[in-house]
Amino acid sequence: MKTSIYPRKFNSNGPAAIIICIALLFSFFSGNAQSGACPDCFVASFGAVTLYHVAQPGTNFGFGFEAGSWNKDESPFSYFMGAKMQWYKASTDKSQNSADRIHYSFYVKGQYEVLNRLYVVVAPAFVNLSSFETEAGVRYVFPITRFIGVGFEPGYSFVQKQYSLNTNIHFALP
């Protein structure tokens, strides 16, 4: 009888599912906090959920989602909470762990409307639960219907010193 001395491999899908669940819970609680009745502090806004694809040099694939309050009438400022995952290309270094190629981050994004449908965005992020990153860029949104819009968001990461392009689809929550 042959016995294997290799330990069981860790399933890498578990941490990603946990991260997604935590981000969705934060988004839900943020929306509930904003929906409270406060006639003196109300700013006309609507909830929004955004799904996006990330294109960045050195990555194979990346995606993310965010949710938050999109202010339209009384204030040009909006904010979102989100999460992003990126898979970086394998290096030729055989000693590199494959887990080091996956970057996940949590962020809070602020956006300021400059022109109609053109926004400046800044997003400080917590990457891989070990470091901080800040990304700045612009976002332009094309409305498709009353509740759906698509957008482009070129940005620059200050710590990684890299450009990226997010292609977004926004869903307004009535």
JOZIVEN-V85919 format. One line per field, one symbol per residue. ss: DSSP state (H for helix, E for strand, - for the rest). A space follows every 10 residues. Layout:
BEGIN
ss = ???
END
This chain:
BEGIN
ss = ---------- --HHHHHHHH HHHHHHHHHH HHHH------ ----EEEEEE EEEEEE--EE EEEEEEEEEE E-----EEEE EEEEEEEE-- -------HHH HEEEEEEEEE EEEEE--EEE EEEEEEE--- EEEEEEEEEE EEE----EEE EEEEEEE--- -EEEEEEEEE EEE-
END
